[in-house]
Amino acid sequence: MLKIIIVAVAMASSAFPVRAQEKAAPPQTVWGDFFKNLRDNLSQSAVAGERKKGRSVTSLAAVRGASQRDMADPNEPTLKGDSKSAKVKKERALDDELAASVELVTKGKLEEGLKGLEAFKTAHPKHRSGDVEKAIEGAKSLIAETAAKADQ
């Protein structure tokens, strides 16, 4: 009878795993949420700006009767894409550069992230200026908070 009780207790304990003492998650701050949202906003779909609204189909006329040799040289360098796609590509590159600094801040490398944000601001003062200013303010605030906690 005692063996049955011991086996039952052993089976019950293996069915419900015993958790080690869980680490307390760091408290969510307003700045932490801001940086996570900014990071998610910067990493939106790369094709989001390329989608054309209101235009569903384009057509191309077939070339009949003319030789393919009479057409333009396919190896000749030409412009590809339009000005809108070039602008979107440039903004995407700037967003990726900014996202790298924001990622440093979200990972806890506050000093490096702040330096990256300030360098971005000086290099590109007009690109997402409001978000960059607020991110710099938030990084400075987080640095002050961690310094205050370290002093205690």
PyMOL CGO cylinders between C-alpha atoms (Angstrom):
from pymol import cmd
from pymol.cgo import CYLINDER

trace = [
    CYLINDER, 0.00, 0.00, 0.00, 2.82, 2.38, 0.86, 0.3, 1, 1, 1, 1, 1, 1,
    CYLINDER, 2.82, 2.38, 0.86, 4.48, 1.67, -2.48, 0.3, 1, 1, 1, 1, 1, 1,
    CYLINDER, 4.48, 1.67, -2.48, 1.29, 2.63, -4.32, 0.3, 1, 1, 1, 1, 1, 1,
    CYLINDER, 1.29, 2.63, -4.32, 1.11, 5.97, -2.46, 0.3, 1, 1, 1, 1, 1, 1,
    CYLINDER, 1.11, 5.97, -2.46, 4.78, 6.73, -3.17, 0.3, 1, 1, 1, 1, 1, 1,
    CYLINDER, 4.78, 6.73, -3.17, 4.32, 5.89, -6.87, 0.3, 1, 1, 1, 1, 1, 1,
    CYLINDER, 4.32, 5.89, -6.87, 1.18, 8.04, -7.04, 0.3, 1, 1, 1, 1, 1, 1,
    CYLINDER, 1.18, 8.04, -7.04, 2.97, 11.00, -5.45, 0.3, 1, 1, 1, 1, 1, 1,
    CYLINDER, 2.97, 11.00, -5.45, 5.93, 10.58, -7.81, 0.3, 1, 1, 1, 1, 1, 1,
    CYLINDER, 5.93, 10.58, -7.81, 3.61, 10.44, -10.84, 0.3, 1, 1, 1, 1, 1, 1,
    CYLINDER, 3.61, 10.44, -10.84, 1.69, 13.50, -9.69, 0.3, 1, 1, 1, 1, 1, 1,
    CYLINDER, 1.69, 13.50, -9.69, 4.86, 15.49, -9.14, 0.3, 1, 1, 1, 1, 1, 1,
    CYLINDER, 4.86, 15.49, -9.14, 6.16, 14.58, -12.60, 0.3, 1, 1, 1, 1, 1, 1,
    CYLINDER, 6.16, 14.58, -12.60, 2.85, 15.56, -14.19, 0.3, 1, 1, 1, 1, 1, 1,
    CYLINDER, 2.85, 15.56, -14.19, 3.06, 19.05, -12.74, 0.3, 1, 1, 1, 1, 1, 1,
    CYLINDER, 3.06, 19.05, -12.74, 6.58, 20.38, -13.24, 0.3, 1, 1, 1, 1, 1, 1,
    CYLINDER, 6.58, 20.38, -13.24, 7.98, 22.32, -10.39, 0.3, 1, 1, 1, 1, 1, 1,
    CYLINDER, 7.98, 22.32, -10.39, 8.98, 25.78, -11.51, 0.3, 1, 1, 1, 1, 1, 1,
    CYLINDER, 8.98, 25.78, -11.51, 12.20, 27.27, -10.39, 0.3, 1, 1, 1, 1, 1, 1,
    CYLINDER, 12.20, 27.27, -10.39, 11.92, 30.64, -8.82, 0.3, 1, 1, 1, 1, 1, 1,
    CYLINDER, 11.92, 30.64, -8.82, 10.85, 32.86, -11.71, 0.3, 1, 1, 1, 1, 1, 1,
    CYLINDER, 10.85, 32.86, -11.71, 12.76, 36.01, -12.39, 0.3, 1, 1, 1, 1, 1, 1,
    CYLINDER, 12.76, 36.01, -12.39, 10.67, 39.08, -11.98, 0.3, 1, 1, 1, 1, 1, 1,
    CYLINDER, 10.67, 39.08, -11.98, 10.12, 40.76, -15.31, 0.3, 1, 1, 1, 1, 1, 1,
    CYLINDER, 10.12, 40.76, -15.31, 11.51, 44.26, -15.46, 0.3, 1, 1, 1, 1, 1, 1,
    CYLINDER, 11.51, 44.26, -15.46, 8.80, 46.83, -14.83, 0.3, 1, 1, 1, 1, 1, 1,
    CYLINDER, 8.80, 46.83, -14.83, 7.29, 48.23, -17.99, 0.3, 1, 1, 1, 1, 1, 1,
    CYLINDER, 7.29, 48.23, -17.99, 7.93, 51.93, -18.22, 0.3, 1, 1, 1, 1, 1, 1,
    CYLINDER, 7.93, 51.93, -18.22, 6.44, 54.50, -20.51, 0.3, 1, 1, 1, 1, 1, 1,
    CYLINDER, 6.44, 54.50, -20.51, 9.80, 54.84, -22.25, 0.3, 1, 1, 1, 1, 1, 1,
    CYLINDER, 9.80, 54.84, -22.25, 10.13, 51.09, -22.68, 0.3, 1, 1, 1, 1, 1, 1,
    CYLINDER, 10.13, 51.09, -22.68, 6.76, 50.99, -24.43, 0.3, 1, 1, 1, 1, 1, 1,
    CYLINDER, 6.76, 50.99, -24.43, 7.69, 54.01, -26.54, 0.3, 1, 1, 1, 1, 1, 1,
    CYLINDER, 7.69, 54.01, -26.54, 10.90, 52.40, -27.77, 0.3, 1, 1, 1, 1, 1, 1,
    CYLINDER, 10.90, 52.40, -27.77, 9.19, 49.08, -28.53, 0.3, 1, 1, 1, 1, 1, 1,
    CYLINDER, 9.19, 49.08, -28.53, 6.46, 50.85, -30.51, 0.3, 1, 1, 1, 1, 1, 1,
    CYLINDER, 6.46, 50.85, -30.51, 9.02, 52.97, -32.36, 0.3, 1, 1, 1, 1, 1, 1,
    CYLINDER, 9.02, 52.97, -32.36, 11.05, 49.86, -33.23, 0.3, 1, 1, 1, 1, 1, 1,
    CYLINDER, 11.05, 49.86, -33.23, 7.94, 48.11, -34.53, 0.3, 1, 1, 1, 1, 1, 1,
    CYLINDER, 7.94, 48.11, -34.53, 6.93, 51.20, -36.52, 0.3, 1, 1, 1, 1, 1, 1,
    CYLINDER, 6.93, 51.20, -36.52, 10.36, 51.42, -38.15, 0.3, 1, 1, 1, 1, 1, 1,
    CYLINDER, 10.36, 51.42, -38.15, 10.33, 47.75, -39.13, 0.3, 1, 1, 1, 1, 1, 1,
    CYLINDER, 10.33, 47.75, -39.13, 7.14, 47.82, -41.18, 0.3, 1, 1, 1, 1, 1, 1,
    CYLINDER, 7.14, 47.82, -41.18, 6.83, 45.95, -44.42, 0.3, 1, 1, 1, 1, 1, 1,
    CYLINDER, 6.83, 45.95, -44.42, 9.32, 46.93, -47.09, 0.3, 1, 1, 1, 1, 1, 1,
    CYLINDER, 9.32, 46.93, -47.09, 6.63, 46.81, -49.77, 0.3, 1, 1, 1, 1, 1, 1,
    CYLINDER, 6.63, 46.81, -49.77, 4.09, 48.92, -47.90, 0.3, 1, 1, 1, 1, 1, 1,
    CYLINDER, 4.09, 48.92, -47.90, 5.07, 52.08, -49.76, 0.3, 1, 1, 1, 1, 1, 1,
    CYLINDER, 5.07, 52.08, -49.76, 5.22, 50.31, -53.11, 0.3, 1, 1, 1, 1, 1, 1,
    CYLINDER, 5.22, 50.31, -53.11, 1.60, 49.27, -53.23, 0.3, 1, 1, 1, 1, 1, 1,
    CYLINDER, 1.60, 49.27, -53.23, -0.38, 51.35, -55.68, 0.3, 1, 1, 1, 1, 1, 1,
    CYLINDER, -0.38, 51.35, -55.68, -3.85, 52.33, -54.63, 0.3, 1, 1, 1, 1, 1, 1,
    CYLINDER, -3.85, 52.33, -54.63, -6.60, 52.59, -57.19, 0.3, 1, 1, 1, 1, 1, 1,
    CYLINDER, -6.60, 52.59, -57.19, -4.60, 50.98, -59.97, 0.3, 1, 1, 1, 1, 1, 1,
    CYLINDER, -4.60, 50.98, -59.97, -5.29, 47.35, -60.45, 0.3, 1, 1, 1, 1, 1, 1,
    CYLINDER, -5.29, 47.35, -60.45, -3.98, 46.41, -63.88, 0.3, 1, 1, 1, 1, 1, 1,
    CYLINDER, -3.98, 46.41, -63.88, -1.37, 47.70, -66.26, 0.3, 1, 1, 1, 1, 1, 1,
    CYLINDER, -1.37, 47.70, -66.26, -0.92, 46.57, -69.81, 0.3, 1, 1, 1, 1, 1, 1,
    CYLINDER, -0.92, 46.57, -69.81, 1.88, 46.29, -72.29, 0.3, 1, 1, 1, 1, 1, 1,
    CYLINDER, 1.88, 46.29, -72.29, 1.36, 46.36, -76.03, 0.3, 1, 1, 1, 1, 1, 1,
    CYLINDER, 1.36, 46.36, -76.03, 2.82, 43.53, -78.04, 0.3, 1, 1, 1, 1, 1, 1,
    CYLINDER, 2.82, 43.53, -78.04, 5.37, 44.42, -80.70, 0.3, 1, 1, 1, 1, 1, 1,
    CYLINDER, 5.37, 44.42, -80.70, 4.36, 42.90, -84.00, 0.3, 1, 1, 1, 1, 1, 1,
    CYLINDER, 4.36, 42.90, -84.00, 6.11, 43.04, -87.26, 0.3, 1, 1, 1, 1, 1, 1,
    CYLINDER, 6.11, 43.04, -87.26, 9.22, 44.73, -85.89, 0.3, 1, 1, 1, 1, 1, 1,
    CYLINDER, 9.22, 44.73, -85.89, 12.35, 42.78, -85.26, 0.3, 1, 1, 1, 1, 1, 1,
    CYLINDER, 12.35, 42.78, -85.26, 13.58, 42.46, -81.73, 0.3, 1, 1, 1, 1, 1, 1,
    CYLINDER, 13.58, 42.46, -81.73, 16.95, 43.79, -82.93, 0.3, 1, 1, 1, 1, 1, 1,
    CYLINDER, 16.95, 43.79, -82.93, 15.39, 47.13, -83.86, 0.3, 1, 1, 1, 1, 1, 1,
    CYLINDER, 15.39, 47.13, -83.86, 14.37, 47.77, -80.27, 0.3, 1, 1, 1, 1, 1, 1,
    CYLINDER, 14.37, 47.77, -80.27, 16.55, 49.45, -77.65, 0.3, 1, 1, 1, 1, 1, 1,
    CYLINDER, 16.55, 49.45, -77.65, 19.68, 47.66, -76.51, 0.3, 1, 1, 1, 1, 1, 1,
    CYLINDER, 19.68, 47.66, -76.51, 18.82, 45.68, -73.33, 0.3, 1, 1, 1, 1, 1, 1,
    CYLINDER, 18.82, 45.68, -73.33, 22.37, 46.07, -72.04, 0.3, 1, 1, 1, 1, 1, 1,
    CYLINDER, 22.37, 46.07, -72.04, 22.26, 49.86, -72.25, 0.3, 1, 1, 1, 1, 1, 1,
    CYLINDER, 22.26, 49.86, -72.25, 22.04, 51.46, -68.80, 0.3, 1, 1, 1, 1, 1, 1,
    CYLINDER, 22.04, 51.46, -68.80, 18.65, 53.02, -68.14, 0.3, 1, 1, 1, 1, 1, 1,
    CYLINDER, 18.65, 53.02, -68.14, 16.72, 54.40, -65.22, 0.3, 1, 1, 1, 1, 1, 1,
    CYLINDER, 16.72, 54.40, -65.22, 14.73, 51.78, -63.41, 0.3, 1, 1, 1, 1, 1, 1,
    CYLINDER, 14.73, 51.78, -63.41, 11.83, 52.62, -61.17, 0.3, 1, 1, 1, 1, 1, 1,
    CYLINDER, 11.83, 52.62, -61.17, 10.27, 55.97, -60.62, 0.3, 1, 1, 1, 1, 1, 1,
    CYLINDER, 10.27, 55.97, -60.62, 11.09, 58.83, -58.30, 0.3, 1, 1, 1, 1, 1, 1,
    CYLINDER, 11.09, 58.83, -58.30, 8.57, 57.65, -55.71, 0.3, 1, 1, 1, 1, 1, 1,
    CYLINDER, 8.57, 57.65, -55.71, 10.22, 54.25, -55.38, 0.3, 1, 1, 1, 1, 1, 1,
    CYLINDER, 10.22, 54.25, -55.38, 13.65, 55.91, -55.09, 0.3, 1, 1, 1, 1, 1, 1,
    CYLINDER, 13.65, 55.91, -55.09, 12.32, 58.14, -52.30, 0.3, 1, 1, 1, 1, 1, 1,
    CYLINDER, 12.32, 58.14, -52.30, 10.77, 55.16, -50.50, 0.3, 1, 1, 1, 1, 1, 1,
    CYLINDER, 10.77, 55.16, -50.50, 14.04, 53.23, -50.79, 0.3, 1, 1, 1, 1, 1, 1,
    CYLINDER, 14.04, 53.23, -50.79, 15.99, 56.18, -49.33, 0.3, 1, 1, 1, 1, 1, 1,
    CYLINDER, 15.99, 56.18, -49.33, 13.53, 56.59, -46.44, 0.3, 1, 1, 1, 1, 1, 1,
    CYLINDER, 13.53, 56.59, -46.44, 13.68, 52.86, -45.78, 0.3, 1, 1, 1, 1, 1, 1,
    CYLINDER, 13.68, 52.86, -45.78, 17.48, 53.04, -45.51, 0.3, 1, 1, 1, 1, 1, 1,
    CYLINDER, 17.48, 53.04, -45.51, 17.21, 55.96, -43.06, 0.3, 1, 1, 1, 1, 1, 1,
    CYLINDER, 17.21, 55.96, -43.06, 14.61, 54.07, -41.02, 0.3, 1, 1, 1, 1, 1, 1,
    CYLINDER, 14.61, 54.07, -41.02, 16.92, 51.05, -40.85, 0.3, 1, 1, 1, 1, 1, 1,
    CYLINDER, 16.92, 51.05, -40.85, 19.76, 53.27, -39.62, 0.3, 1, 1, 1, 1, 1, 1,
    CYLINDER, 19.76, 53.27, -39.62, 17.51, 54.76, -36.93, 0.3, 1, 1, 1, 1, 1, 1,
    CYLINDER, 17.51, 54.76, -36.93, 16.15, 51.33, -35.99, 0.3, 1, 1, 1, 1, 1, 1,
    CYLINDER, 16.15, 51.33, -35.99, 19.67, 50.12, -35.19, 0.3, 1, 1, 1, 1, 1, 1,
    CYLINDER, 19.67, 50.12, -35.19, 20.04, 52.81, -32.52, 0.3, 1, 1, 1, 1, 1, 1,
    CYLINDER, 20.04, 52.81, -32.52, 16.55, 52.18, -31.14, 0.3, 1, 1, 1, 1, 1, 1,
    CYLINDER, 16.55, 52.18, -31.14, 17.35, 48.46, -30.95, 0.3, 1, 1, 1, 1, 1, 1,
    CYLINDER, 17.35, 48.46, -30.95, 20.42, 49.24, -28.81, 0.3, 1, 1, 1, 1, 1, 1,
    CYLINDER, 20.42, 49.24, -28.81, 18.25, 51.21, -26.38, 0.3, 1, 1, 1, 1, 1, 1,
    CYLINDER, 18.25, 51.21, -26.38, 15.64, 48.43, -26.14, 0.3, 1, 1, 1, 1, 1, 1,
    CYLINDER, 15.64, 48.43, -26.14, 18.38, 45.87, -25.43, 0.3, 1, 1, 1, 1, 1, 1,
    CYLINDER, 18.38, 45.87, -25.43, 19.66, 47.97, -22.53, 0.3, 1, 1, 1, 1, 1, 1,
    CYLINDER, 19.66, 47.97, -22.53, 22.74, 49.48, -24.16, 0.3, 1, 1, 1, 1, 1, 1,
    CYLINDER, 22.74, 49.48, -24.16, 21.56, 52.97, -23.31, 0.3, 1, 1, 1, 1, 1, 1,
    CYLINDER, 21.56, 52.97, -23.31, 24.81, 54.93, -23.76, 0.3, 1, 1, 1, 1, 1, 1,
    CYLINDER, 24.81, 54.93, -23.76, 25.52, 53.40, -27.19, 0.3, 1, 1, 1, 1, 1, 1,
    CYLINDER, 25.52, 53.40, -27.19, 21.92, 53.91, -28.27, 0.3, 1, 1, 1, 1, 1, 1,
    CYLINDER, 21.92, 53.91, -28.27, 21.95, 57.55, -27.17, 0.3, 1, 1, 1, 1, 1, 1,
    CYLINDER, 21.95, 57.55, -27.17, 25.18, 58.20, -29.10, 0.3, 1, 1, 1, 1, 1, 1,
    CYLINDER, 25.18, 58.20, -29.10, 23.63, 56.58, -32.18, 0.3, 1, 1, 1, 1, 1, 1,
    CYLINDER, 23.63, 56.58, -32.18, 20.46, 58.64, -31.88, 0.3, 1, 1, 1, 1, 1, 1,
    CYLINDER, 20.46, 58.64, -31.88, 22.39, 61.89, -31.51, 0.3, 1, 1, 1, 1, 1, 1,
    CYLINDER, 22.39, 61.89, -31.51, 24.62, 61.00, -34.48, 0.3, 1, 1, 1, 1, 1, 1,
    CYLINDER, 24.62, 61.00, -34.48, 21.51, 60.25, -36.54, 0.3, 1, 1, 1, 1, 1, 1,
    CYLINDER, 21.51, 60.25, -36.54, 19.98, 63.57, -35.55, 0.3, 1, 1, 1, 1, 1, 1,
    CYLINDER, 19.98, 63.57, -35.55, 23.06, 65.50, -36.69, 0.3, 1, 1, 1, 1, 1, 1,
    CYLINDER, 23.06, 65.50, -36.69, 23.37, 63.52, -39.93, 0.3, 1, 1, 1, 1, 1, 1,
    CYLINDER, 23.37, 63.52, -39.93, 19.66, 63.63, -40.86, 0.3, 1, 1, 1, 1, 1, 1,
    CYLINDER, 19.66, 63.63, -40.86, 17.99, 66.52, -38.98, 0.3, 1, 1, 1, 1, 1, 1,
    CYLINDER, 17.99, 66.52, -38.98, 14.71, 66.43, -40.95, 0.3, 1, 1, 1, 1, 1, 1,
    CYLINDER, 14.71, 66.43, -40.95, 14.00, 62.70, -41.03, 0.3, 1, 1, 1, 1, 1, 1,
    CYLINDER, 14.00, 62.70, -41.03, 11.47, 61.76, -38.32, 0.3, 1, 1, 1, 1, 1, 1,
    CYLINDER, 11.47, 61.76, -38.32, 12.64, 64.71, -36.25, 0.3, 1, 1, 1, 1, 1, 1,
    CYLINDER, 12.64, 64.71, -36.25, 9.84, 64.42, -33.69, 0.3, 1, 1, 1, 1, 1, 1,
    CYLINDER, 9.84, 64.42, -33.69, 10.44, 60.74, -33.06, 0.3, 1, 1, 1, 1, 1, 1,
    CYLINDER, 10.44, 60.74, -33.06, 14.21, 61.22, -32.86, 0.3, 1, 1, 1, 1, 1, 1,
    CYLINDER, 14.21, 61.22, -32.86, 13.88, 64.10, -30.36, 0.3, 1, 1, 1, 1, 1, 1,
    CYLINDER, 13.88, 64.10, -30.36, 11.52, 62.07, -28.19, 0.3, 1, 1, 1, 1, 1, 1,
    CYLINDER, 11.52, 62.07, -28.19, 13.81, 59.01, -28.42, 0.3, 1, 1, 1, 1, 1, 1,
    CYLINDER, 13.81, 59.01, -28.42, 16.81, 61.07, -27.30, 0.3, 1, 1, 1, 1, 1, 1,
    CYLINDER, 16.81, 61.07, -27.30, 14.78, 62.46, -24.39, 0.3, 1, 1, 1, 1, 1, 1,
    CYLINDER, 14.78, 62.46, -24.39, 13.67, 58.94, -23.46, 0.3, 1, 1, 1, 1, 1, 1,
    CYLINDER, 13.67, 58.94, -23.46, 17.18, 57.52, -23.62, 0.3, 1, 1, 1, 1, 1, 1,
    CYLINDER, 17.18, 57.52, -23.62, 18.47, 60.30, -21.36, 0.3, 1, 1, 1, 1, 1, 1,
    CYLINDER, 18.47, 60.30, -21.36, 15.61, 59.66, -18.96, 0.3, 1, 1, 1, 1, 1, 1,
    CYLINDER, 15.61, 59.66, -18.96, 16.33, 55.92, -18.87, 0.3, 1, 1, 1, 1, 1, 1,
    CYLINDER, 16.33, 55.92, -18.87, 20.03, 56.59, -18.24, 0.3, 1, 1, 1, 1, 1, 1,
    CYLINDER, 20.03, 56.59, -18.24, 19.09, 58.88, -15.34, 0.3, 1, 1, 1, 1, 1, 1,
    CYLINDER, 19.09, 58.88, -15.34, 16.73, 56.23, -13.93, 0.3, 1, 1, 1, 1, 1, 1,
    CYLINDER, 16.73, 56.23, -13.93, 19.34, 53.50, -14.04, 0.3, 1, 1, 1, 1, 1, 1,
    CYLINDER, 19.34, 53.50, -14.04, 21.94, 55.80, -12.47, 0.3, 1, 1, 1, 1, 1, 1,
    CYLINDER, 21.94, 55.80, -12.47, 19.48, 56.63, -9.65, 0.3, 1, 1, 1, 1, 1, 1,
    CYLINDER, 19.48, 56.63, -9.65, 18.82, 52.91, -9.06, 0.3, 1, 1, 1, 1, 1, 1,
    CYLINDER, 18.82, 52.91, -9.06, 22.55, 52.19, -9.00, 0.3, 1, 1, 1, 1, 1, 1,
    CYLINDER, 22.55, 52.19, -9.00, 23.10, 54.90, -6.36, 0.3, 1, 1, 1, 1, 1, 1,
    CYLINDER, 23.10, 54.90, -6.36, 20.53, 53.38, -4.02, 0.3, 1, 1, 1, 1, 1, 1,
]
cmd.load_cgo(trace, "trace")
